[in-house]
Amino acid sequence: MAKKQKVSTLYRVMQGDCRFPIAQRLLVSGDRYPEIKAFNGMTTDILLPGQRIRIPSDSRNAVGADQEILAQQHGREAKSVDSGDGENV
């Protein structure tokens, strides 16, 4: 049986970023910020400038293809990646 692969957006953390506003911009709701921590297997709430994190892309994500445009508007980097094995992060 083929392993179901999750699709995500690669996001580069900027100075002053926090998970809530990132979730608000890229996942439509800031209330989804715990998903960022869980999706990345984070054990801390600390985000460092330059750190690359995966933002889940799923059916609840109303932003969809607009993530890249939104990221560019905010001076961020976003691109779709295959996160099936975590090697693309």
Contacts in CASP RR format, 6 or more apart in sequence:
PFRMAT RR
TARGET T0000
AUTHOR 0000-0000-0000
METHOD contacts of the structure
MODEL  1
MAKKQKVSTLYRVMQGDCRFPIAQRLLVSGDRYPEIKAFNGMTTDILLPG
QRIRIPSDSRNAVGADQEILAQQHGREAKSVDSGDGENV
3 84 0 8 1.000
5 82 0 8 1.000
5 83 0 8 1.000
5 84 0 8 1.000
6 39 0 8 1.000
6 56 0 8 1.000
6 57 0 8 1.000
6 58 0 8 1.000
6 83 0 8 1.000
6 84 0 8 1.000
7 57 0 8 1.000
7 80 0 8 1.000
7 81 0 8 1.000
7 82 0 8 1.000
7 83 0 8 1.000
8 39 0 8 1.000
8 54 0 8 1.000
8 55 0 8 1.000
8 56 0 8 1.000
8 57 0 8 1.000
8 80 0 8 1.000
8 81 0 8 1.000
8 83 0 8 1.000
9 26 0 8 1.000
9 54 0 8 1.000
9 55 0 8 1.000
9 57 0 8 1.000
9 67 0 8 1.000
9 68 0 8 1.000
9 71 0 8 1.000
9 78 0 8 1.000
9 79 0 8 1.000
9 80 0 8 1.000
9 81 0 8 1.000
10 52 0 8 1.000
10 53 0 8 1.000
10 54 0 8 1.000
10 55 0 8 1.000
10 77 0 8 1.000
10 78 0 8 1.000
10 79 0 8 1.000
10 80 0 8 1.000
10 81 0 8 1.000
10 88 0 8 1.000
10 89 0 8 1.000
11 22 0 8 1.000
11 26 0 8 1.000
11 52 0 8 1.000
11 53 0 8 1.000
11 54 0 8 1.000
11 55 0 8 1.000
11 71 0 8 1.000
11 76 0 8 1.000
11 77 0 8 1.000
11 78 0 8 1.000
12 50 0 8 1.000
12 51 0 8 1.000
12 52 0 8 1.000
12 76 0 8 1.000
12 77 0 8 1.000
13 47 0 8 1.000
13 48 0 8 1.000
13 49 0 8 1.000
13 50 0 8 1.000
13 51 0 8 1.000
13 52 0 8 1.000
13 53 0 8 1.000
14 49 0 8 1.000
14 50 0 8 1.000
14 75 0 8 1.000
14 76 0 8 1.000
15 49 0 8 1.000
16 47 0 8 1.000
16 49 0 8 1.000
17 47 0 8 1.000
17 49 0 8 1.000
18 33 0 8 1.000
18 47 0 8 1.000
19 33 0 8 1.000
19 34 0 8 1.000
19 36 0 8 1.000
19 37 0 8 1.000
19 45 0 8 1.000
19 47 0 8 1.000
20 30 0 8 1.000
20 33 0 8 1.000
21 30 0 8 1.000
22 33 0 8 1.000
22 36 0 8 1.000
22 55 0 8 1.000
23 29 0 8 1.000
23 30 0 8 1.000
23 31 0 8 1.000
23 32 0 8 1.000
23 33 0 8 1.000
23 35 0 8 1.000
23 36 0 8 1.000
24 30 0 8 1.000
25 70 0 8 1.000
25 74 0 8 1.000
26 55 0 8 1.000
26 63 0 8 1.000
26 67 0 8 1.000
26 70 0 8 1.000
26 71 0 8 1.000
26 78 0 8 1.000
27 35 0 8 1.000
27 36 0 8 1.000
27 55 0 8 1.000
27 56 0 8 1.000
27 60 0 8 1.000
27 61 0 8 1.000
27 63 0 8 1.000
28 61 0 8 1.000
28 62 0 8 1.000
28 63 0 8 1.000
32 60 0 8 1.000
35 56 0 8 1.000
36 42 0 8 1.000
36 53 0 8 1.000
36 55 0 8 1.000
36 56 0 8 1.000
37 45 0 8 1.000
39 54 0 8 1.000
39 55 0 8 1.000
39 56 0 8 1.000
40 53 0 8 1.000
40 54 0 8 1.000
42 53 0 8 1.000
47 53 0 8 1.000
52 89 0 8 1.000
53 89 0 8 1.000
54 81 0 8 1.000
54 83 0 8 1.000
54 86 0 8 1.000
54 89 0 8 1.000
55 67 0 8 1.000
55 78 0 8 1.000
57 64 0 8 1.000
57 67 0 8 1.000
57 80 0 8 1.000
61 67 0 8 1.000
63 70 0 8 1.000
67 78 0 8 1.000
68 78 0 8 1.000
68 79 0 8 1.000
68 80 0 8 1.000
70 78 0 8 1.000
71 77 0 8 1.000
71 78 0 8 1.000
72 78 0 8 1.000
81 88 0 8 1.000
81 89 0 8 1.000
82 88 0 8 1.000
83 89 0 8 1.000
END
